[in-house]
Structure formats: C-alpha cells, structure tokens
Amino acid sequence: MIDKELEDSRVKIEPLEWKHFELMLPISLADLDMLKYSPARFGSEDYLKDFFKNAFHQSNRGLRYPFAIYDKKDKQYVGSTSYGNISKKDLRLEIGWTWLGTKYQRTGINRHSKFLLLQYAFETLKFERVEFKTDSRNKQSRRSLESIGAKYEGELRSHTLLPDGARRDTVFYSILLSEWPEIKRTVFSKF
C-alpha cells in the first residue's frame, strides 16, 4: 500500500522496520504510562518487541501499515503510527496505533504526521473515509482528533479489553473525502 517515506518540513514518516526498535526503546522505557488507554502494553523491552511483532504480523497480512515517526528538528525517531483496518473495497482505512514520547507531545509532530497520512489517504490512495478511535476517557486524544477536523460518530460501550483487565468504551471519529479540501484549507493551512 505504501512503501515510501512521507515528509514535510517537520516530520518524516517511514515504514517501520526492526532497525527502529533500538532507536525507540528509550521512549518505551521512559514513558511507562504512555499507552494506559491502549490495548497494547508499553514500558518494557519485551512489550515494545511485542508491539513490533504484532505490527509486522498484521502488515504481512495486509491489515496494517506501521510507520516510524522521525522529528527532523531534533533529528531522532520519536514514535509510531499506522494505517489499519483497511477496506480497499469500501475505500476506507483507520489511522491509529499512534504514540509519541512525552517530550514530543503537543509540539506539532502529531499534527504534521496526521496531515501527511490524511493527504496520502485522500489524494494518492483516493480513499473516501479515514477513521480514528480512542478510549472515551482519553481527553488529550479526543481533543487532538477534534482539532484536526475529525467528526465524533459515537461510542461503543465495553468495546476493547485492556491489559489491566478493564474494558474500554471506544469513541469513533472520521474525516470524509468530501470534507478534506476544507479541512486542508483551514486546519492545515500552514502546511
């Protein structure tokens, strides 16, 4: 689906490879609670290996395309994001599995990454719909999605089992191809 790099003035997004593991391990070890709302475990070398193995397994099956996020300003890898839940027949996909080191949150890196992924999904792949989902309690993620023009669609109660045994209520957001030109013109006008 995508085997090239996407980049702008701030970030470069490239297909995730094992070479990124050692470069991202310090982030995983420093930010133990980073994925507290996620079904993925985080905070140890083994958990990060599991994240990579799962990403590659899903990628080999054509279900997910994981990426490494590189901060061009600080010249280092700072996190990961993915395309997933892809339906070529329905021309829809999800952007998710996103995490950034705490130091890189609220710096614009996530917004730049989302712009590149949205632009590629709508303008190159010609998809009609991009979906996002997050834990209903994750206010930071929800504000971030709303700030890029994603529309709230609803909540699925007791939707996902979390590592601590709790069940997460998952909220869904989306952006449609018909909405993209206005979002690109307004939300991403400086890109």
C-alpha positions as CSV (number, residue, x, y, z in Angstrom):
1,M,0.0,0.0,0.0
2,I,2.7,2.4,0.9
3,D,6.4,1.7,0.9
4,K,7.8,5.2,0.6
5,E,8.6,8.0,3.0
6,L,6.2,10.9,3.6
7,E,7.6,14.1,4.8
8,D,7.2,17.8,5.2
9,S,9.3,20.5,6.9
10,R,8.9,19.0,10.4
11,V,8.5,15.2,10.2
12,K,9.3,12.2,8.1
13,I,7.1,9.1,8.3
14,E,8.7,5.9,7.0
15,P,7.7,2.2,7.0
16,L,8.5,0.7,10.4
17,E,11.4,-1.7,10.4
18,W,13.4,-3.6,13.1
19,K,16.2,-1.0,12.8
20,H,13.8,1.4,14.6
21,F,13.4,-0.9,17.6
22,E,16.6,0.2,19.4
23,L,16.0,3.8,18.5
24,M,12.5,3.8,20.1
25,L,13.3,1.6,23.1
26,P,14.4,4.6,25.3
27,I,10.9,6.2,24.7
28,S,9.2,3.0,25.7
29,L,11.3,2.7,28.9
30,A,10.9,6.3,29.9
31,D,7.1,6.6,29.4
32,L,5.6,3.7,31.2
33,D,2.0,5.0,31.2
34,M,2.1,6.4,27.7
35,L,-0.4,3.7,26.4
36,K,-2.6,3.5,29.5
37,Y,-5.7,3.8,27.3
38,S,-4.5,1.3,24.7
39,P,-4.9,-2.4,24.4
40,A,-1.1,-2.6,23.7
41,R,1.3,-2.9,26.6
42,F,4.2,-0.5,26.9
43,G,7.1,0.3,29.2
44,S,9.5,-2.6,28.8
45,E,11.7,-4.1,26.1
46,D,9.5,-7.2,25.8
47,Y,6.4,-5.1,25.4
48,L,8.0,-3.0,22.7
49,K,9.1,-6.2,20.9
50,D,5.5,-7.4,21.1
51,F,4.3,-4.1,19.6
52,F,6.8,-4.5,16.7
53,K,6.0,-8.2,16.1
54,N,2.3,-7.6,16.1
55,A,2.7,-4.6,13.7
56,F,4.8,-6.7,11.3
57,H,2.4,-9.7,11.6
58,Q,-0.6,-7.5,10.7
59,S,1.5,-5.8,7.9
60,N,2.4,-9.2,6.4
61,R,-1.4,-10.0,6.2
62,G,-2.2,-6.6,4.6
63,L,-4.2,-5.5,7.6
64,R,-1.9,-2.7,8.9
65,Y,0.9,-0.5,7.6
66,P,3.0,0.7,10.5
67,F,5.3,3.7,10.4
68,A,8.2,5.3,12.4
69,I,7.9,9.0,13.0
70,Y,11.1,11.0,12.7
71,D,11.4,14.5,14.1
72,K,13.5,16.5,11.6
73,K,14.1,19.3,14.1
74,D,15.7,17.1,16.8
75,K,17.0,14.5,14.3
76,Q,15.6,11.4,16.1
77,Y,12.8,8.9,16.0
78,V,10.0,9.9,18.4
79,G,7.2,7.4,17.9
80,S,5.0,5.4,15.6
81,T,1.6,5.5,13.8
82,S,-0.2,3.2,11.4
83,Y,-2.8,2.8,8.7
84,G,-5.0,-0.1,9.6
85,N,-8.4,-1.8,9.3
86,I,-8.1,-1.2,5.6
87,S,-11.0,-1.9,3.3
88,K,-10.0,-1.3,-0.3
89,K,-13.5,-2.4,-1.4
90,D,-15.1,0.3,0.8
91,L,-12.3,2.8,0.3
92,R,-11.8,3.3,4.0
93,L,-9.0,2.9,6.5
94,E,-8.1,3.9,10.0
95,I,-5.2,6.0,11.3
96,G,-4.2,4.8,14.7
97,W,-1.8,2.9,16.9
98,T,-0.1,6.3,17.4
99,W,2.3,7.0,20.2
100,L,4.8,9.7,20.7
101,G,7.4,10.2,23.5
102,T,6.0,12.6,26.1
103,K,8.6,15.2,25.2
104,Y,7.2,15.3,21.7
105,Q,3.5,15.6,22.6
106,R,1.9,19.0,22.0
107,T,4.8,20.0,19.7
108,G,3.0,19.8,16.4
109,I,4.6,16.5,15.4
110,N,1.3,14.6,15.7
111,R,-0.5,17.2,13.6
112,H,2.2,17.1,10.9
113,S,2.0,13.3,10.9
114,K,-1.7,13.2,10.6
115,F,-1.6,15.8,7.8
116,L,0.8,13.6,5.8
117,L,-1.3,10.4,6.4
118,L,-4.6,12.1,5.6
119,Q,-3.2,13.8,2.4
120,Y,-1.8,10.5,1.2
121,A,-5.0,8.6,2.0
122,F,-7.3,11.1,0.2
123,E,-5.1,12.4,-2.6
124,T,-3.0,9.5,-3.6
125,L,-4.9,6.4,-2.4
126,K,-8.2,8.1,-3.3
127,F,-10.0,6.7,-0.2
128,E,-13.4,8.1,0.8
129,R,-13.2,7.8,4.6
130,V,-10.5,7.9,7.3
131,E,-11.5,6.6,10.7
132,F,-10.0,7.1,14.2
133,K,-10.8,5.6,17.5
134,T,-9.7,6.1,21.1
135,D,-10.7,5.4,24.7
136,S,-13.6,7.6,25.7
137,R,-11.5,8.7,28.8
138,N,-8.6,9.9,26.7
139,K,-9.3,13.6,26.6
140,Q,-6.0,14.5,25.1
141,S,-6.5,12.2,22.1
142,R,-10.1,13.3,21.6
143,R,-9.1,17.0,21.7
144,S,-6.4,16.2,19.2
145,L,-8.8,14.5,16.8
146,E,-11.4,17.2,17.0
147,S,-8.6,19.9,16.4
148,I,-7.8,18.3,13.0
149,G,-11.5,18.4,11.9
150,A,-12.4,14.8,12.7
151,K,-16.1,14.3,13.5
152,Y,-17.4,12.4,16.5
153,E,-19.5,9.5,15.4
154,G,-20.4,7.7,18.6
155,E,-19.3,5.3,21.4
156,L,-19.1,1.6,21.6
157,R,-19.5,0.5,25.2
158,S,-17.3,-2.2,26.7
159,H,-15.6,-2.4,23.3
160,T,-12.0,-3.4,24.0
161,L,-10.2,-5.4,26.7
162,L,-7.2,-3.5,28.2
163,P,-4.1,-5.2,29.6
164,D,-5.2,-4.5,33.2
165,G,-8.4,-6.4,32.6
166,A,-10.6,-3.3,32.4
167,R,-12.9,-2.9,29.4
168,R,-12.7,0.3,27.4
169,D,-15.5,2.3,25.9
170,T,-14.3,3.3,22.4
171,V,-15.2,6.5,20.7
172,F,-15.1,6.8,16.9
173,Y,-14.3,9.8,14.7
174,S,-13.9,10.2,11.0
175,I,-13.0,12.5,8.2
176,L,-14.6,12.1,4.7
177,L,-13.1,12.8,1.4
178,S,-15.7,15.5,0.8
179,E,-14.6,17.3,4.0
180,W,-10.9,17.0,3.2
181,P,-10.4,20.1,1.0
182,E,-12.0,22.4,3.6
183,I,-10.0,20.8,6.4
184,K,-6.8,21.0,4.4
185,R,-7.5,24.7,3.6
186,T,-8.3,25.7,7.2
187,V,-6.9,23.3,9.8
188,F,-3.7,22.6,7.8
189,S,-3.3,26.0,6.1
190,K,0.3,26.5,7.3
191,F,1.5,23.1,6.0
